[in-house]
C-alpha cells in the first residue's frame, strides 16, 4: 500500500492525489454578482447537498494553490451573500469548462462562455438558462479553514428556489436521471458522464432488515466465484426461500441436468452452481440465485 502523509508533500502534489481519489464529484456552476452589479460565473467541484429541511448545499472556492489568492466567486459572496448554483449536464460541459478560465475581475463569463443569463426571482445573481436545474440560494455562512493556498472556504447556502427544466422531468414531475445527463469532475482533465451504461441501481437495505453477510452459509461466503458485491446482494434479503419453493426449483430441467452431469464431483458442481448464481445476481435476480445456491446441494 502506497501511503502518503499530506504534511510531507507539496500542496499541489497532494491536491492531485486527493482529487483523483475523491471522484466523481458533482459540479456547482456558481453564478454571483459583485456590489457594482458585475456578474461572475465559475464551476466548483468541491460541492454537495447537506440537508433538506432547511435545504442546504455547501461548496468551496478554495484559495488558489499556486499563489494563495481568492477567487472572484468568494469575493462576490462576501459582498452580497447570494449565489445561484446551476447543475452541469453533458450538453454544456465544454462551455462550462471555458468559463473556468482565469479572466480578470469584472470580465463577464456569461459572455465569454456563451451562456444565457436569466433573472432570478428572489436574489440578484443571474441563472444559467442552459442549465437544466438552477437553485437560488442565500448564503448562511462562510467558514474559512485556513489562510494558505489550497485552504477551503466552505460556503453554506440555503436553497430558496429551485427551477427545473420540463425537458428532464417524467410525466409525474420527477427528475429523470437519464434525461438529466449530468457530468462530474474526476482528477486531472477528466470528467465522467452519468448516463447510459454508467448508471446502475443498487437496492436499498430492506426495512425488514437483511439477514446480513454473517448469515450466509460459509461455503457460499468463501466462494471463489461470487464477488463481494454478489455476497452483499445475498445478505440484503430479509429471509431465505422456503423449502417448498426449493423443492420445486430442484425439479427444473436445468437443475436436474447440472446434478446429472456434475453430481459425482462436488467441487465442480459447486463451482457451476456459483457461476449460475452469479449470472442471476448480475441480472438482479437475487431470489433465484439463492434458490440455485440452496437447492443445488440437496
N, C-alpha and C positions, 0 to 999 in steps of 0.2 A: 504494500500500500504506500503510495507516494503522499507523504504528509507535509503540510505547509503551515508555518507559523506566520500569520499576517504581519506581525511586527518585524519579521526578518526580511521582508520583501519590499521593494518599491511599491508604492500605492498603485501605480499604473499597471504593474505586473499582476498583483493580486486582484485588481479590478477585472482584468481579463479572465482570470480563472473563475472568479465569482460569477460573472455574467454568463460565462459558458455553462456553468454548472446549475445555476438557478434559472431555468428556462423550460418551456417558453413563458414569456412574461407579457401580460396584456399591455396595451398602449393607451395612455391618456393623451389624447391630442388636445392640448390645453390652449384655449383662447382667452387672452387677458387684454386689459386696456390700461394705459397709464393715466395719471391725473390730468394730462393735457388732451386726452381723447385719442391717443395713438394706439392702434390695435397691435397685438402680437400673437403669433401662432407657433406653437412648438410642441413636439412629441416627447413623452417621457415614459420609459418602461419600468420605472420603479413605481408601480401603481397597482391598487386592488381595492375591492369592496371590503368594508369592515363592520357593517351593521345595517339593519333595515328599519329600525324604529328607535331613533330617527335614522333615515337613510344616510349613511356616512361612507365616504370614499377617501382614500389617502393616496397622495402621490408625492414624489420628491424630486424637485430640481436640485440635485446635489451640486455642491461647489465644484467648479471645473478642476479636474485633476491636474491638468498641465500648468495652470497659472493661478489657481485658487481665486478666481473671480466668480461673481454671482451672475446667474442667468437672468435675462430680462424678464422672464415669466415671474421669477421670485420678486424682483424689484417692483413689478406692476402689482403683484398681490399685496405687498406691504402697503402700497398706495391706495388700493381700492377694496381689498378683501373680497374680491369676486372672481369667479372663473367659470368658463364653460368647458366641460370635459366631453369631447366628441370621440366616439369609438372609430376605429380604423378597420375597413374591410379591404379585400384584395383589389377592388376596383380603384382604390385611391392610394395604394401603398407607395407608389413611386412619387406622386405629388407630395404625400406626407413626408417622405424622406427629403425631398427638395426643401421643404420648409425648415428642416433642421439645420440648414446652412447657417453659419455664424455671421449673419448680416449685422451691420452696425445698428445700435439702438435707434429706434424711430423708423426703420425700414419696415414696410408693411408686408408680412409674409403671406397674407391672403393674395396680394398682387403677385409676389414672386413665385408662389407655388400654383397660382391659378384657381384657388378655391373661391367659392362664392360666400361672402358674409351676409348673414340674415339677422335681423334684430332679435334679441332675446325678449322675453315677456316681463321678467322681473329684475334683471340685472343689466349692467352696461355692456359687458363684452359680447361680441357677436358669436352666433353659432355658425358652424360649417354646414352649409346646405347639403353638400355631397355625403356627409356622414349619416349613416342610417339610424344612429341613436345619439341624441345630444342631451346633456344634463346641465342645467343651470344650477350653479352652486354658490352658496355663501361660504366664506372661509371662517371656520370656527377658531382655528388656532394654527400658528406656525411654530413648530418645535425644532429648534436648531440643535444638532447633535455634536457640533464641533466647529472649529474655525479654520481647519486645514483643508487642503484640496481633497476632494472626494467625500467630504462630510455631508451627511444628509440634512435636508430641510423638509421635515415632514409637514405637508400641507393637509390639514384635516378639514374636510369640506362636508357640508350638508346639502343634499340634493333638494332643491326647491321645486324644480320642474324637470320632467323627463319627456322628450319628444322622440317618437318612434315612427320611422317611415312605414307607411302601409305596405310597401313593397317587400318587407321582411316579416310580415305578420301572417299567421294562419287564419282561416275563416273564423276561428274562435278568439281572435285577437291575442294569441300567444306568439312570442318570438320564435320563428322557425330558424334554428341554428344553421341549417343548410343554406337558406336564403341569405342569412346574415353574412356568412362567408368572412369571418374575422381573420385578421392576421396577428401574429405575436412575434415578439423580439427574441432572438437567440443570441449567442455570442458572436463577436466579430461583426461581419456584414450580413449575417444570416437571419432570415425570418422563417416562420412556418405558417402554413395556411390551414385554418380549421374548417375543412370541408372534405367531401368525398370520403375516400378510404381512411383518412386521418381521424375521422370521428367514429367512435365506438361507444357502446353502452356497457356500464357495469352496474348490476343490480345493487341497490342499497340493501344493507342488512335488514332482515325481516324484523318487523315489530314484535313478532312472537319469539325472537331470539334464535339465531342459528345454533346448530349443535356445536360448532367450533372445530378448529383444526385438531384439537386434542382428542376428540371423539371419533375421528376417522380411524378405522382399523389399521393396525400397524403395517400390514402387508401392502396397504394402499398408500399410506403415508410415505413408506420407504420405496415407492415405485421408481424405477429407472426411466419410466416413460412420462408419467404425469409431472407437470411443472408446478411451481409454487402457485401460479395463478389458477391452475386447474384445481389444486387442493383447496384454495380459497373459495372457489365456486362450490365445491362439495361441502365445505364446512358452513356454508351460508344457508343450508336448508334447515327448516325447523324440525323436521322429522324424517326418518328413513322410510323407504317404500314398505308397504305392508306385505306380509308373507303371501297373501293371496295374489297380489299383483306380480310378485316374484315368480310364483309357480306358473302363472300364465306366460310370463316373459321367457321362462326356460323352455317352454314348448314351441317357441317360434323357430322357424326353419333355420335362420342364420345361426342361432344359438346352438341348435342341435348339430349343425354342420361343424361348428367350432369344436364342440365336445367330441364329435366323431373323429375329426382329423388330428386333434392335438391332446385328447384326453389322456393318452398314455405318457405324455411328457408334461408334467405340471408346470415346469418353468416356462416352456414355450407357450402353453395355454394361458398362463398368467400374463405374459408379455402381449399376446394377441388380444386378450380382454382389455388390457390397459390401453393399447393402441386404439381399439374401438371406442372405449370410453372417452379417450382424449379427443377423438374426432367429433364425438357428440358434444362434449363440453365446449369445444372451439366454435360450435354452431349454436351454443346456448341451450342445449337440451340436457339440463342437469339431471332431471328425474330419470330419464332413460339411461344416462351414464351411470347413475347409482344402481339401476337395475342390472345393467351389464356386469358391474363390479361385484354385486352381491349374489346374483343368480348364477353366475358362471362357475362358482366354486362348488356347487352342490348338485 
